[in-house]
Amino acid sequence: MLVAHAFFEAGEYEVSLRLLSDLAPSDRHSSEASYWRARLLRKLATAAYLRLYQADSNSYRLHQLMADLDAAKGTTEKP
């Protein structure tokens, strides 16, 4: 867990996630592992959104994704 945390702090999110996946089953499902997994997945998702935006900021797929995110957060405008 400490090594996974160190890789997280170093910005090596995929390595850290792989380390968490390789933990013993009892540790893999601990609250600490779940916490770090959630933080890692959020960082990886943010990086993926940024790459999508940089590739084509006017992409309809990006607009669909942003609408889905707004809907998930409950921030869509009601007509």
Secondary structure, DSSP 8 states (H G I E B T S, - for coil): -HHHHHHHHTT-HHHHHHHHHTS-HHHHTSHHHHHHHHHHHHHHHHHHHHHHHHH-TT-HHHHHHHHHHHHHHT-----
